[in-house]
Amino acid sequence: MALSWRKLSIADLEVIFALHMAATEKVGRPELIRPETPEFFRHMVTDAGEMVGAFDDQGLLAYGVLQWDLSIEEDPFGPLRLDRSTRLAKFAGSSVRPSFWGHGLHSQLIARRVKVATELGFEQAYSTSAPGNHRSWTNLLGEGFRIRALKEQYGGHLRFLLLKDLEDRLQFEPVEWCADEDIAGHRRLLDAECEGIDWRHAGERHEILYGRRA
Ligand SMILES: CC(C)(COP(=O)(O)OP(=O)(O)OC[C@H]1O[C@@H](n2cnc3c(N)ncnc32)[C@H](O)[C@@H]1OP(=O)(O)O)[C@@H](O)C(=O)NCCC(=O)NCCS
């Protein structure tokens, strides 16, 4: 089926919020996904960011948020070890209609926002993802993000902080695989200045490959 893509506007707010609620409800684990308000999305389509959307004949099928006003966020520069002058944007959430999960749309949402962010002159993009939400971070790793930190945020929920160099200048040497639920292992590797660079299935679970900058 042919999908049409376009930038979302204030006229789309109602369907954006409905899709956010439907996807979150289907996951059924509120601790994994930050709950958003219609007000948040209004900011994102007006003054604080830009949203990309895919449509089919039933309406909005998927959206992705690119946010550049980071003043409403917990400080990302310290945990990401970035200079505060870095031109940094946030990939601040995405949802796909549950009946369409598993068709690779999330990767397309990421790739499209990488293009927009690059065209807008950002140097780096970051995103947060719960260790338990493998559908989120596997696709971010697949599109060139690296896990660079692990911290509690959004009111005490554990999140990976993932970063992508939009100019793709970095090379890594593999160091060690770590099971996704091994939180102590992630902390140890991140403290040793390794970064999560790839993933693989390990039975029912997932493992993350940590590497060190070459
Ligand atoms: C995370 C999300 C955007 C992924 O979108 P997507 O386009 O389906 O991504 P993919 O095509 O890569 O498929 C993701 C997974 O969904 C699985 N899937 C497919 N159909 C499914 C269904 N009916 N029910 C449950 N899972 C299904 C796929 O098998 C795949 O799982 P795997 O990684 O274990 O193999 C989507 O699941 C979603 O909207 N989730 C709720 C919001 C969210 O978590 N957003 C990201 C963080 S803000």
The ligand as an SDF file (V2000), in Angstrom:
LIG
                    3D

 48 50  0  0  0  0  0  0  0  0999 V2000
    8.1960    1.1300   18.9820 C   0  0  0  0  0  0  0  0  0  0  0  0
    7.3540    1.2170   17.7080 C   0  0  0  0  0  0  0  0  0  0  0  0
    7.3590    2.6680   17.2100 C   0  0  0  0  0  0  0  0  0  0  0  0
    8.0000    0.2750   16.6710 C   0  0  0  0  0  0  0  0  0  0  0  0
    7.3570    0.4550   15.4130 O   0  0  0  0  0  0  0  0  0  0  0  0
    7.3700   -0.6400   14.2380 P   0  0  0  0  0  0  0  0  0  0  0  0
    7.2870    0.1230   12.9650 O   0  0  0  0  0  0  0  0  0  0  0  0
    6.3620   -1.6640   14.4950 O   0  0  0  0  0  0  0  0  0  0  0  0
    8.8080   -1.2880   14.3960 O   0  0  0  0  0  0  0  0  0  0  0  0
    9.2700   -2.6680   13.7250 P   0  0  0  0  0  0  0  0  0  0  0  0
    8.6590   -2.8570   12.3890 O   0  0  0  0  0  0  0  0  0  0  0  0
   10.7440   -2.6520   13.8380 O   0  0  0  0  0  0  0  0  0  0  0  0
    8.6710   -3.8150   14.6490 O   0  0  0  0  0  0  0  0  0  0  0  0
    8.8410   -3.7650   16.0420 C   0  0  0  0  0  0  0  0  0  0  0  0
    8.3530   -5.0200   16.7010 C   0  0  0  0  0  0  0  0  0  0  0  0
    6.9350   -5.1470   16.6910 O   0  0  0  0  0  0  0  0  0  0  0  0
    6.6290   -6.5300   16.5740 C   0  0  0  0  0  0  0  0  0  0  0  0
    5.2430   -6.7270   16.2070 N   0  0  0  0  0  0  0  0  0  0  0  0
    4.7200   -6.8490   14.9980 C   0  0  0  0  0  0  0  0  0  0  0  0
    3.3960   -6.9770   15.0800 N   0  0  0  0  0  0  0  0  0  0  0  0
    3.0810   -6.9610   16.3880 C   0  0  0  0  0  0  0  0  0  0  0  0
    1.8660   -7.0610   17.1210 C   0  0  0  0  0  0  0  0  0  0  0  0
    0.6850   -7.2310   16.5070 N   0  0  0  0  0  0  0  0  0  0  0  0
    1.9130   -6.9950   18.4710 N   0  0  0  0  0  0  0  0  0  0  0  0
    3.0670   -6.8520   19.1110 C   0  0  0  0  0  0  0  0  0  0  0  0
    4.2400   -6.7400   18.4600 N   0  0  0  0  0  0  0  0  0  0  0  0
    4.2410   -6.8000   17.1120 C   0  0  0  0  0  0  0  0  0  0  0  0
    7.6350   -6.9430   15.5640 C   0  0  0  0  0  0  0  0  0  0  0  0
    7.7710   -8.3510   15.5020 O   0  0  0  0  0  0  0  0  0  0  0  0
    8.8790   -6.3160   16.1470 C   0  0  0  0  0  0  0  0  0  0  0  0
    9.2850   -7.0400   17.3070 O   0  0  0  0  0  0  0  0  0  0  0  0
   10.7220   -7.6730   17.4760 P   0  0  0  0  0  0  0  0  0  0  0  0
   11.6630   -6.5060   17.4700 O   0  0  0  0  0  0  0  0  0  0  0  0
   10.6290   -8.3360   18.7960 O   0  0  0  0  0  0  0  0  0  0  0  0
   10.8890   -8.5840   16.3100 O   0  0  0  0  0  0  0  0  0  0  0  0
    5.8860    0.7340   17.9350 C   0  0  0  0  0  0  0  0  0  0  0  0
    5.9470   -0.5390   18.5440 O   0  0  0  0  0  0  0  0  0  0  0  0
    5.0850    1.6690   18.8420 C   0  0  0  0  0  0  0  0  0  0  0  0
    4.3640    2.5290   18.3610 O   0  0  0  0  0  0  0  0  0  0  0  0
    5.2070    1.4510   20.1720 N   0  0  0  0  0  0  0  0  0  0  0  0
    4.5330    2.2920   21.1620 C   0  0  0  0  0  0  0  0  0  0  0  0
    5.2160    3.6420   21.3580 C   0  0  0  0  0  0  0  0  0  0  0  0
    6.7030    3.5100   21.5950 C   0  0  0  0  0  0  0  0  0  0  0  0
    7.1810    2.6530   22.3480 O   0  0  0  0  0  0  0  0  0  0  0  0
    7.4900    4.3870   20.9470 N   0  0  0  0  0  0  0  0  0  0  0  0
    8.9610    4.3840   21.0210 C   0  0  0  0  0  0  0  0  0  0  0  0
    9.4750    5.0770   22.2010 C   0  0  0  0  0  0  0  0  0  0  0  0
    8.9610    6.7220   22.3290 S   0  0  0  0  0  0  0  0  0  0  0  0
  1  2  1  0
  2  3  1  0
  2  4  1  0
  2 36  1  0
  4  5  1  0
  5  6  1  0
  6  7  2  0
  6  8  1  0
  6  9  1  0
  9 10  1  0
 10 11  2  0
 10 12  1  0
 10 13  1  0
 13 14  1  0
 14 15  1  0
 15 16  1  0
 15 30  1  0
 16 17  1  0
 17 18  1  0
 17 28  1  0
 18 19  1  0
 18 27  1  0
 19 20  2  0
 20 21  1  0
 21 22  1  0
 21 27  2  0
 22 23  1  0
 22 24  2  0
 24 25  1  0
 25 26  2  0
 26 27  1  0
 28 29  1  0
 28 30  1  0
 30 31  1  0
 31 32  1  0
 32 33  2  0
 32 34  1  0
 32 35  1  0
 36 37  1  0
 36 38  1  0
 38 39  2  0
 38 40  1  0
 40 41  1  0
 41 42  1  0
 42 43  1  0
 43 44  2  0
 43 45  1  0
 45 46  1  0
 46 47  1  0
 47 48  1  0
M  END
$$$$
